[in-house]
Amino acid sequence: MKSILAELKTSPDSIEKLKLLFAKKNKNEPRWQDPLASQPSKLVRSSIFSTDADIKADLRGFFNLTMIVVFVANFRLILENFQKYGLITRSPDLGVFVLPAIIGLISFHLPVFLAYVIQFVAFNSNTSPVAIWSLNALLVIATLFVPVYAGTILKPHPGPMIYVFGFICVAALKIISFAHVMRNARNVMKKIAAYDKNPKAEPLGEHEINTLNMEFIRKHKDDPSKLLDIKHYYYFIMAPTLCFQLSYPRNERIRVVWLAKRVIEAIICLALQAFVFNQYMIPALDNTIPLVEQGLSFKLIERLLKLSVPSLYSWILMFFGTFHYGLNISAEILRYGDRQFYLEWWNCHNLNEYWRKWNLPVHNWFMRHMYSPLLKNKVPKELALFLVFFVSAVAHEYIVSAALRMYGYWAFAGMMGQAPIMVIQSYAERIFRTKNSQIGNVMFWISFCIIGQPFCLLIYYYLYVVHMKETV
């Protein structure tokens, strides 16, 4: 025994030898151990939750517990709601959709057709570029504001009109994109013609046109009308993108079964959103309006927190219904290939990252048709970003105010108020080195979804119901 201990003491690999020594156990060896055989403290080790622990803590059990707590808390709210209001059923009045649908169809398709006519004139006449630009500008202004006037006169239901004015914004952005690309195409064709006559002329750079588009324009330089293929133009109008291109990636076929599944899921998503709105949000908003008139109080804060849960659910359902199901259904029908409509915005660490990942079609449009042209015209990067955010805030206010026929500034102020917050977050990440910290993600969810959205929703509902004397 002494020789074994001496060998273990002097040997550098004593732990391994000790394991080998006791590896082969007799099958008849008892299961119990004397105190000297059992030695719980064996190594220098840290607790699992310590930062210097060798073993990472597996938190799946706590995650399961969190899900159970969330389920129980929400189930309690469901029982409380049913006990207080019962099942709120509202038979859909399809009549409220007729007038908005007529306004939407005319306001979308008429400007889109006129935009094509303007470019047709530009390619087939000697009309000056300034005149073409002016026509496009007037068309965009009319596209945005004629439906506002029609809504003020005809007074359609504000619910469907939210979507109508959203589509009107889409039409305006598509018109601008089409006009911008066609103007660039005409300029490129002139430069190609000049270069062909004089090879010493300055060639086009990669920042002006890529190889694919260069080949396409060179192929049709003698017949520019090919650039105005009306089938391709209307494909762009119906496709889930805001940026006009001379070509798009396409899938080979329509997956009918896949499409049917997405349609069913979209219907379920819309039904759940309507249920949450009618069963939870409307009663919570109605009960909160008297507290708004009394001013800030703990009871009002409690009601806002209560409203934050269904508003968050409704917002997430809106995201899935629009950006996942709606755009993917449209893409599948049109065999549109590029379906990256959003990135992992739910993991974002600050507001700046959220706005880059939340809505890629709009983000790509702003980068392509506003931010890059501003940089091209020597506008500083910070000012260009501010102007992009400013226009985005105006667009959000336009959709809400025009639909409600109530012209305020709360949506605009809510978005512009995020600009200084994003600057503070950027500096804080540099100073405290928290760029990839989960603290930023937590702050995003709290500020954006728990505080910001319920507050704006309550303000607009209060102004609409009390001052307009109407009920949604």
N, C-alpha and C positions, 0 to 999 in steps of 0.2 A: 504493500500500500504506500509506504514511504517513497519507494522508487517511482511509483506512478505519479505521486504528487510532485516529486522533485523534477521529473521529466516535464510535467505540465507547466511547472513554474519557470523552467529555463527555456522551453520551446516557444518560438514566436507564433506558431500556429496552434497554440494549446487549445483554443476553443474548438477547432476542427477535430483535433484528436479526441477531445472530450466527447464530441458528438459520435465519433466512430466507436468510442469505447462503450457507449450505452445504446448503440443503434440496434444491436441484435438482442432482443429481449426474449426471455423464455416464455412460451405460451402459458405455462402454468404460474407465471409470476403474479402475485396478488395485485389488485387494483389500488390498494391503499398505499400510502407513503408516510414514513416517519418524518418528523420535522427536518431532520438533517438531509433527507432525500428530496424534500420539497423546498425550493428556494425561489419565491416569487420575484424578488428584486434581483435581476440578473445583469441589466445593462444600464448605462446612462441614457435615459430616454426623456423626451418631452411629452407633455399632454397633447392629445390629438388636436385640440383647438388652439394650441400655442402656435405662434407664427413661425417658430423654428422647428416644428414637428417634422419628422421624417415621413410619417404617414399622413396623407391628406384625408381629412374627415369626409366621410360619405354622408351627405345631408339628405338623402332621398326620403328617409323617414320623416324629417322635419318638413320636407316639401309635401309629403302626403298629409301630414297634420295640417299644414297651411291650407291645402285644398279642402280638407274636411271642415276647417273653421270657416273658410269662405263660403262653402256650400251651406253650412248650418246658419250662418249669419244672413245669407241671402234668402234661404228658405223661410227663416223667421219673418223677414220683410214681406215675402210673398204671402204667408199666412196672415200677417197683419193687414196687408192690403186687401185680401179677399174678405177678411172678417169685417173690414170697414166699408168697402165699396161693392163687394160681390164681383161677379164677372162683368166687366164693362164691355158691352158689345155695341159696335156702331156699324150698321149695315152700310156698305160703301155706296155713296151717291155718285154714280157714274156721270151724272149731269155736270158735276163741278169740273170734270176733266175735258168737256167738249170745247168750251171757249179757250182755255189755255192751249189745248192741242191745235186749234185753228191758228191762234196767234203764233205758236211755236213753229208750225210747218211753214207758214208764210214768212215769218221773220228769219228762218234759217235758210230756206231754199231759194228765195228770191235774191238776197244779196250774194249768195254763192254763185248763182247763174250770172248775175251782173259782173261779178269779179272775173269770170271767164271771158265775158264779152269785152271788158276793158283790156285784158291781155291780148285778145284776138285783134283788137284795133291797134294795139301797140306793135304787134308783129307784122301787121299787114298794111301799115300806113306810115307816114312820116310825122306822126304826132310827136310833139316834143316830150322829152322825159319829165319835164316839170308838169306838163298838163296831165300825163299819165299818173304821176305821183299825186297830184291834186284830186283827180277822180277817185283814186284808191282811198285817199284820206277822207273824202266826203262820203264814200260808200261805207267805210268803217264807222264813221260818226253816225250815219243814218241807221246802220245795222244795230247800234247800241241804244239809240235814243228814240227812234220811232216806236219800238215795242213798249218803251216806258210810257210814252204818251198814250198809246192804245190801252195799256193797263189802267192808266189813270181815268180814262173815259169809260171803259167797259167794266172795270172793277171785277176781274175774275178772282177766283179763290186763291189765296196766297200760297197754299201748300203746293199744288202743281206748278205754280208760277216760279217757285224756287228752281225747279228743274228746267223750266222754259228759259229763264234768264241764264242758267248755267250753259245750256246749249247755244244760246245767243252769243255768249262769250267765246265758246268753242268756234262758232262760225266766224267771229271777228278775228280770232287768232289764226285760223286756217286761211282766211283771205289775206292777211298780212304776210303769212309765210309764203303763199303762192306768188304774191306780187313781188316779194323780196327775191325769191329764187329766179323768177322770170326776168327781173331786171338784171340780176347778175348774169344770167344766161345770155342776154342780149349784149352785155358788156364783154363777156368772154368771147362771143362770136366775132365782135369787132376786133378784139385783140388777136384772135386767131387769124383773121383775114389780113390784118396788118403784118403779122409775123410771117405769113406765107408770102407776102409781097416783098418783105424786107427781113431776111433771116437775122440781121443784126439788131432787130428790135428786141426790146426786153421781153424775155419769155415769161410765161405764167408760172407762179410759184405754187408750192404744195398748199400754202395757206389760202390760195385763191380758188383752187379746184383740184379734186383728187383724180386719180387715173381713170377710174370707172366713168365718172361724169365727162372727163375730157374725151374719152373714146366715143361716148354717146353723142356729144355735141359735134365732134368732128364728123361723125357718120352722117349727121343730118344738117350740116352747116349750109348745104345748098337748098334744103327744104325745111326752113325753121318751123313750119306748121306741125311737123312731127313732135315738136316739144309741147304742142298744145293738143295732144291726144285727149279728146273729151272723155273717153272711157277711163283712161288713167287718172284724169283729173277727178272724176266722180268716185273712182276707187279711193283716192286720197280723202275725199270729203267724207266717205262712209267709214274709212279705216280708223282704228283706235290710235291715231297719232295726230299731232298738231303741226308736224314739220313736213312740208312738201319735199319730195325727192323725185328724181327722174326715174328711179327704180326702187323696188322694195324686195326684201327677202320673202319668199312665198313657200308655203307647204305644198306638197304634191296632191293631197286630197283632204276632204273633210271627214273627220272621225265622227260618225253619226252617233254611236253609242256614247262616246265621251261627251259630245255636245248635249245629248239628252240628259245625262247625269248633271251637267253644269246648269242646265235650265231648271231642273227640279230643285237643285240646291239654291239657285238664285231666288226661286219662288218662296222656298222655305225661309230664306234670309229676309226677304221683303216682308213676309207675314210676321216674322218675329219682331222686326223693327216696328211695324204698325202696332203690334200687340204691346210692346214696351212703351211706345209713345202714348197710346190711349189708356192703358191700364195704370201706368206709373207716373209718366212725366206730366200729363195734363192735370191729374189730381194734385200732384206736388206743386205745380206752378200755380194752380188756382188757390191753394191754401197759403201760398207764400206771398201773394199780392198784397193782402192787408198788412203784412209785416213790413213790406217795403215802404208803405205809406207812413208807418210809425218810425222809420229811421233804423239805423244800425243797432242791433241788439244781439244778445246771445241766442235768442230764439231764431232770428233770421240766419245767423251763422249755422245753427243746427239744421235749418231747412235747406240751406245751400248744400251742406254736406250730404243730406238725404237725397237731394236732387242729383248730386254728382254721380251716384251709382247708376241709375237708369240712363242718364245722359251719356255716361261712358259706354254702357252696353249699346245704346243706340248708335253712337259714333263708330264703334268697332263694327257693328253690323252694316253701317253705311259704307265703311271701307271695304269690307268683303263683297257687299252687294255691287258696288261700283267698280272698284279697281281690280278685284279678282274675278268675280263672276261676270259682270257686265262687259268689261273690256275683253276678257278671254272668249266670251260667247261671240262677240262681234268679230274678234280675230279669227276664230275657227270658221265662221260662216264665210269670211272673205279670204281664208287661207293665208292670213297675215302672219308672217314668221316670227318677227321680233316681239316677244311678249314680256319683256322686262318692264313692267309698268310701275314697279316699286321695288325698293330694296329693304333691308331689315331696319326700318325706321324705329321699331319697337325696342331695339337695343341701343338707340342713339344716346350719346352722353351729353348733348347740349342741343339747343334749339336750332343752331346753324346746321348741324348734321341732320336733324329731323327734316327741315325744309328742303334739303338736297335729296333725301331718300323717299319722302312721303308720296310724291306725285311726279314721277319721272317724265310723263308727256309734257306737263307744264314746265318742269325744270329744264328739260331739253329745249323747249321753245324759247324760254327767256335767255338761256345761254347762247343760243344760235342767232336769234333775231333781235336781241337787245344788248346783252352784255358784250358780245364780241364786236358788234358795230360801234359801241361806245368806246371800247379799247382801241379800235381801229382809228377813231377820231380823236385820239390822244386824251381821252377822259381818264382821270386817275382811277385805279382799281377800286379804292374804297368808295369813291363817289358813284362809280358804275354799279357796285353792289347795292348801295343805298337806293339808287334810282330804280333798280329792279325790284327791290323789296317794296318801295313806295307804290309802284304800279300794281304789284300783286295785292297790296292792301286796298288800293282803290277798287280793284276788281272784286274783291270779297265784299266790300261795302256796297258796291253796285248791285250785286246779286241779291243780297239780303234786303236792302232798302227798296229796290225796284219791285221785288216780289211783294213786300208788305205795303207798298205805296206810302212809305214813311221814311223820309230822307234824313238820316242821322249820321253819326260818326263813330258809333261804338265799335263796330267790326273793324273799321279803319284804325281807330285808336288802339284797339286790342292788338292788332298786328304790328303797328308802328311802335307800340310800347315794348315789343320784343327786341327791337333793334339795339337799344342801350343794354338790355339784358344779355344779348349775344356778345357784345363788346366786353362786358364785365366778366362773362363766363370765359372768354378767350384769355383775358389777362389773368384770371384766377387759375386757369389750367397751367399757365406758364409759371406763375409764382409758386403755387402749391404742388405742381407736378401731378395733377389729377386728370390728365387727358383721357386716360382709359379707365378711370375709376367708375365704379357703379354708383357713386354718390351723384354724379351728373345725371345718370339715367333715372334715379329716384326723384331728383329735383325736377326733371322734365315731366314725369307723370304727375307729380303733385301740382306744379304750376300750370301745366297745360290742360290737364284733364280733370283734376279735383277742384281747382279754383277757377281757372280762366273760362272754360266752356260753360259750366253752370251759371256763372255770373253774367256772361254775355247773353245766354239763353233767357235768363230771368229778366234782364233789362229789356230785351226786345219784346218778350211776351207781355211784360207789364205795360210798355208804351203802346203796344198794339191793342191790347184788350181794353185798357183804361182810357186812353186818349182817342183811339179810333172807334171805341164803343162796338167792337165786334168780338166774336169768339171763334177760335180756330175749330 
